[in-house]
Amino acid sequence: MIFSSKAEYGVRLMVELGRQTAEQPVSLKAIADAEGLPLAYLEQVVARLRRAGLVMSARGAHGGYWLARDPEQITMYDVVAALEGQIAPMDCFVHDHMARVLCSHLPEHGVGPCATKLLWTRVQGGIVRSLQTTTLAELVAFSLREAPVRSPYAAPAVHLADRDVTGRWPVPHEPASDPLPAA
């Protein structure tokens, strides 16, 4: 399932707000600059998050945005559902008033259910479970972790692009001898 940029930008916005304290509202421009996101689009995203009760705002010189709830109480399901609406892995999935997943590809001749409903129901369940069990606090903590310091003595990383034209991996070279004689 591919989520739109609304979900991506919304999650990044929420993580940035999660890094701040509620006593110090953050301007949307500061978040846009920090995350490299378009301000006009963030305004639309934050409006949806505000309507969903996930963020609060204040106007004025000391105004800005902050989280409406503790980051431990905000799941990524809350955020994504506020921005994307119902989460369905295929366009043919619809939800009825009882929150069941129905396939709109009903058999024309009454010969059993849609052949792929089981697969897409499982896919949807996996996505929903992942979103429901991932909190904003987890993402904030992950974003604050320092990048591991790489030892200058560690072997260099090998990338797919390092292969030669035949697709073989490079052969490590022997260290070159010192061109200058010892004095």
C-alpha positions as CSV (number, residue, x, y, z in Angstrom):
1,M,0.0,0.0,0.0
2,I,1.3,3.4,-0.9
3,F,0.4,6.3,1.3
4,S,0.3,9.8,-0.1
5,S,2.6,12.6,0.8
6,K,0.0,13.8,3.3
7,A,0.7,10.8,5.5
8,E,4.5,11.2,5.1
9,Y,4.5,14.9,5.8
10,G,2.0,14.5,8.7
11,V,4.1,11.9,10.4
12,R,7.2,14.0,10.0
13,L,5.3,17.0,11.4
14,M,4.1,15.0,14.4
15,V,7.6,13.7,15.1
16,E,9.0,17.3,15.0
17,L,6.2,18.4,17.4
18,G,6.9,15.4,19.6
19,R,10.5,16.7,20.0
20,Q,9.2,20.0,21.4
21,T,7.7,20.8,24.8
22,A,4.0,21.9,25.1
23,E,5.1,25.1,26.8
24,Q,6.9,26.3,23.7
25,P,4.6,26.2,20.6
26,V,6.5,25.8,17.3
27,S,5.7,27.8,14.2
28,L,4.8,25.8,11.1
29,K,7.5,27.7,9.2
30,A,10.2,26.5,11.7
31,I,8.9,22.9,11.1
32,A,8.8,23.3,7.3
33,D,12.4,24.7,7.4
34,A,13.7,21.9,9.7
35,E,12.1,19.1,7.7
36,G,12.5,20.7,4.2
37,L,8.8,20.5,3.6
38,P,6.6,23.0,1.7
39,L,4.9,25.4,4.1
40,A,1.6,25.7,2.1
41,Y,1.1,22.0,2.0
42,L,2.0,21.7,5.7
43,E,-0.8,24.2,6.5
44,Q,-3.3,21.8,4.9
45,V,-1.8,18.8,6.7
46,V,-1.8,20.5,10.1
47,A,-5.4,21.6,9.6
48,R,-6.5,18.0,9.3
49,L,-4.5,16.9,12.3
50,R,-6.0,19.8,14.3
51,R,-9.5,18.7,13.3
52,A,-8.7,15.2,14.4
53,G,-7.7,16.5,17.9
54,L,-4.0,15.5,17.5
55,V,-2.5,19.0,17.6
56,M,-3.4,22.4,19.1
57,S,-2.5,25.9,18.0
58,A,-2.4,29.4,19.2
59,R,-2.1,32.6,17.2
60,G,0.1,35.6,17.9
61,A,3.7,36.4,18.4
62,H,4.3,33.4,20.7
63,G,1.9,31.2,18.9
64,G,2.4,28.0,17.0
65,Y,1.5,24.3,17.3
66,W,1.9,21.6,19.9
67,L,0.7,18.1,20.5
68,A,-2.8,17.8,22.0
69,R,-1.9,14.5,23.8
70,D,1.1,12.8,25.2
71,P,3.2,11.2,22.4
72,E,2.6,7.8,24.1
73,Q,-1.1,8.2,23.5
74,I,-0.9,9.0,19.8
75,T,-0.6,6.1,17.4
76,M,0.4,6.2,13.8
77,Y,-3.0,4.9,13.0
78,D,-4.5,8.1,14.5
79,V,-2.2,10.2,12.4
80,V,-2.6,8.3,9.1
81,A,-6.4,7.8,9.4
82,A,-6.7,11.6,10.1
83,L,-4.8,12.3,6.9
84,E,-5.7,9.5,4.5
85,G,-9.1,8.4,5.8
86,Q,-10.0,4.7,5.8
87,I,-7.0,2.4,5.2
88,A,-7.7,-0.1,2.5
89,P,-5.0,-1.9,0.4
90,M,-7.0,-2.0,-2.8
91,D,-9.5,0.4,-4.4
92,C,-12.1,-2.4,-4.5
93,F,-12.3,-2.5,-0.7
94,V,-15.1,-0.6,0.9
95,H,-16.2,-0.4,4.5
96,D,-19.8,-0.8,5.6
97,H,-21.4,0.8,8.7
98,M,-20.2,-2.2,10.8
99,A,-16.5,-1.6,10.0
100,R,-16.3,-4.8,8.0
101,V,-14.2,-5.0,4.9
102,L,-16.3,-5.8,1.8
103,C,-15.0,-6.4,-1.7
104,S,-16.8,-4.4,-4.3
105,H,-16.0,-7.2,-6.9
106,L,-19.0,-9.2,-6.1
107,P,-19.3,-12.3,-8.3
108,E,-21.7,-11.8,-11.2
109,H,-23.1,-15.2,-11.1
110,G,-23.1,-15.8,-7.4
111,V,-20.1,-18.2,-7.4
112,G,-18.4,-17.6,-4.1
113,P,-16.5,-14.6,-2.7
114,C,-13.9,-12.6,-4.5
115,A,-10.8,-14.8,-4.9
116,T,-8.4,-12.2,-3.5
117,K,-10.4,-11.0,-0.5
118,L,-8.5,-13.2,1.9
119,L,-5.1,-11.8,0.8
120,W,-6.2,-8.2,0.9
121,T,-7.9,-8.6,4.2
122,R,-4.7,-10.0,5.7
123,V,-2.6,-7.2,4.1
124,Q,-5.0,-4.6,5.6
125,G,-4.9,-6.2,9.0
126,G,-1.1,-6.2,9.0
127,I,-0.9,-2.5,8.1
128,V,-3.5,-1.5,10.6
129,R,-1.9,-3.5,13.4
130,S,1.5,-1.9,12.6
131,L,0.0,1.6,12.7
132,Q,-2.0,0.9,15.8
133,T,1.0,-0.5,17.7
134,T,3.5,2.2,16.7
135,T,3.3,5.3,18.9
136,L,4.6,8.8,18.2
137,A,6.8,8.4,21.3
138,E,8.6,5.5,19.6
139,L,9.3,7.5,16.5
140,V,10.4,10.5,18.5
141,A,12.8,8.4,20.5
142,F,14.1,6.7,17.3
143,S,14.6,10.1,15.6
144,L,16.7,11.3,18.6
145,R,19.1,8.4,18.6
146,E,22.6,9.4,17.5
147,A,23.9,7.9,14.3
148,P,26.5,5.2,15.1
149,V,30.1,6.5,14.8
150,R,31.9,4.5,12.2
151,S,35.4,3.4,13.1
152,P,38.1,4.6,10.7
153,Y,39.4,1.0,10.9
154,A,36.1,-0.6,9.8
155,A,35.9,-2.3,6.5
156,P,34.3,0.0,3.9
157,A,30.7,-0.7,3.0
158,V,30.1,-2.6,-0.2
159,H,27.2,-1.4,-2.4
160,L,25.6,-2.9,-5.4
161,A,27.0,-0.2,-7.5
162,D,30.5,-1.4,-6.6
163,R,30.2,-4.5,-8.8
164,D,32.1,-4.4,-12.1
165,V,30.4,-4.5,-15.5
166,T,30.2,-8.3,-15.4
167,G,28.3,-8.2,-12.1
168,R,31.2,-9.5,-10.0
169,W,32.2,-8.0,-6.7
170,P,35.5,-6.2,-6.6
171,V,38.6,-8.1,-5.4
172,P,40.2,-6.4,-2.4
173,H,43.6,-4.9,-3.4
174,E,46.8,-5.4,-1.5
175,P,47.9,-2.2,0.2
176,A,50.3,-0.3,-2.0
177,S,53.9,-0.3,-0.8
178,D,55.2,3.0,0.5
179,P,56.7,4.9,-2.5
180,L,59.1,6.8,-0.4
181,P,62.1,4.9,1.0
182,A,62.6,5.1,4.7
183,A,65.3,7.5,5.7
